[in-house]
Amino acid sequence: MHVFRVMAVLLLLGVAFAQNIPIMPKNPLNYLLKSLQTEAGLNFKGVVTESVIFPPRKETNQTKENLPAPPPINPNLLRQNFSSSIENGEQVAGRNTWKITLTPNNHDAASFQFWIDREWNIRLAHQETDFNNTITSQARFTSIEGKPTVRKDGRSLGKLEFKPKLEAFLAKTVGDIALPEGFRIFGLKVRTVGQDNQPALEVRASNGLSVMVLVFSPIKTRATPKLAMRKLLTKNADAWVWVIGNLPEAQLQRTANSVVNSLDLTGLLVKFNEQNQK
């Protein structure tokens, strides 16, 4: 009986190869990363519908020729913080797909879904959902023009590189910040805020895919969903911390509350500029 089962499986596999039917990949995350890298080296376009609820913007729904570029990814952190699964996906723009779902270990963080073309091994749609399973952004092809062609100016998949020196600088000048589970700081830069373009320090953190932003600012900002804010009780000029991310507002507020009250924003900006000049 066992022999007959083995022969039946081999027969089915032979039929699949003969008909060029793709077999479901065994490692969804590795397959996704390879697919995104393949996509980076190809030209293809069609009609794409995109909807972004978070971060909020004026043009929520748009029609484009191609999908927005995938966000920078840190593969190691992605493997640490997400579990992945793959299943038969619905057709996208008339083409068969695999659907890959990335579920965060931190259930407060956002989940991601990708629809990958079974023949071309490239992304045809993606979707981000928050902790309430509400769609916060999505984009998908509704039609595709011809077949993909090789790009002459092939780009590489954007990857996050964590910089321990930046993390150490922030720990020394600001103190320990209670980041959500799985998130690490990967970027700091000076930006401007307000109508008179006052300098502020922007900190970016990621869990490998989802990004959270902290802004140390001399002014407050308007209240919006998925944003927490706190005024810092400083001896000199006023300072605020904003925390923005696709997370519950209670989690964002916990991060904001962990910032020390005695933060000297002017001194922090001076020290950051000195750090960059070394």
BELNOR-V728815 format. One record per pair of residues at least 6 apart in sequence whose ideal C-beta (glycine too) atoms are under 8 Angstrom apart, sorted by the first residue. I is the first residue (numbers start at 1). J is the second residue. Records with the same first field share a line. If there is no record, write none. Layout:
I->J, J
//
This chain:
13->23
15->21
16->23
22->118, 119
24->86, 88, 98
25->31, 86, 98
27->84
28->84, 85, 86, 100, 101
29->78, 79, 82, 84, 100, 102
31->86, 98, 100, 116, 121
32->84, 100, 102, 114, 116
33->73, 75, 157
34->121
35->114, 116, 121, 122, 123
36->70, 73, 123, 157
37->156, 157
38->120, 121, 122
39->70, 122, 123
40->151, 154, 155, 156, 157
41->150, 151, 154, 155
42->120, 122, 148, 149, 150, 151
43->148, 149, 150, 151
44->66, 122, 144, 145, 146, 147, 148, 149
45->65, 66, 144, 145
46->65, 66, 93, 141, 142, 143, 144, 145
47->63, 64, 65, 141, 142, 143
48->63, 64, 65, 66, 67, 139, 140, 141, 142
49->61, 62, 63, 139, 140, 142
50->61, 62, 63, 64, 67, 68, 137, 138, 139
51->60, 61, 62, 135, 137, 138, 139
52->60, 136, 137
53->60, 134, 135, 136, 137
54->130, 136, 137, 225, 226, 246
55->226, 244
56->224, 225
64->139
67->123, 124, 125, 126, 139, 140, 141
68->139
69->158
70->123, 126, 157, 158
71->158, 209, 211
72->158, 159, 160, 206
73->157, 158, 159, 160, 208, 209
74->159, 160, 161, 162, 186, 206, 208, 209
75->159, 208
76->208
77->160, 162, 182, 184, 206, 207, 208
78->102, 207, 208, 209
79->208
80->105, 182, 208
81->104, 105, 106, 109, 182, 207, 208
82->102, 103, 104, 105, 207, 208, 209
83->102, 103, 105
84->100, 101, 102, 103
85->100, 101, 103
86->98, 99, 100, 101
87->98, 99, 101
88->98, 99
89->96, 97, 98, 99, 115, 116
90->97, 99, 115
91->97
92->115, 117, 124, 125, 140, 141
93->124, 140, 141, 142, 143, 144
94->143, 144
95->117, 118, 119, 124, 144
96->117, 118, 119
97->115, 116, 117, 118, 124, 125
98->115, 116, 118
99->113, 114, 115, 116
100->113, 114, 115, 116
101->111, 112, 113
102->111, 112, 113, 114, 209
103->111
104->110, 111, 182, 207, 210
105->181, 182
106->180, 181, 182, 207
107->131
108->131, 180, 181, 247, 248, 251
109->131, 180, 181, 182, 207, 210, 246, 247
110->128, 129, 130, 131, 136, 210, 246, 247
111->128, 129, 133
112->126, 127, 128, 129, 209, 210
113->126, 127, 128, 129
114->123, 125, 126
115->123, 124, 125, 126, 140
116->122, 123, 124
117->123, 124
120->147, 148
122->148
124->140, 141, 144
125->138, 139, 140, 141
126->138, 139, 140
127->135, 137, 138
128->135, 136, 137, 138, 210, 246
129->135, 136
130->136, 226, 246, 247
131->247, 248
136->246
160->186, 206, 208
161->186
162->184, 185, 186
163->186, 187
165->275
166->185, 186, 187, 188
167->184, 185
169->188, 271, 272, 275
170->177, 185, 188, 203
173->268, 271, 272
174->216, 259, 260, 263, 268
175->259, 260
176->258
177->185, 214, 255, 258, 259
178->254, 255, 257, 258
179->185, 205, 212, 255
180->207, 212, 245, 247, 251, 255
182->207, 208
183->205, 206, 207, 212
184->205, 206, 207
185->203, 204, 205
186->204, 205, 206
187->202, 203, 204
188->201, 202, 203, 204, 272
189->201, 202
190->199, 200, 201, 202, 269, 272, 273
191->199, 200, 201, 202, 215
192->198, 199, 200
193->200, 215, 217, 218, 219, 221
194->218, 219
198->217, 218, 219
199->218, 269
200->215, 216, 217, 218, 265
201->215, 216, 265, 268, 269, 272
202->213, 214, 215, 216
203->213, 214, 215, 216
204->211, 212, 213, 214
205->211, 212, 213, 214
206->212
210->245, 246
211->245
212->243, 244, 245, 246, 247, 252, 255
213->242, 243, 244, 245
214->241, 242, 243, 244, 255, 256, 259
215->221, 241, 242, 244
216->239, 240, 241, 259, 263, 265, 268
217->239, 240, 241, 242, 265
218->237, 238, 239, 240, 265
219->238, 240
220->229, 231, 240
221->227, 229, 240, 242
223->229
225->249
226->244, 245, 246, 247, 249, 252
227->242, 243, 244, 249, 252
228->242, 243, 249, 252, 253, 255, 256
229->240, 241, 242, 243, 256
230->240, 241, 253, 256, 257, 259
231->238, 239, 240
232->238, 239, 240, 241, 259, 260, 261, 262, 263, 265
233->261, 262
234->261, 262, 263, 264, 265
235->262, 264
236->264, 266
237->265, 266
239->263, 264, 265
241->256, 259, 263
242->256
243->252, 253, 255, 256
244->252
245->252
//
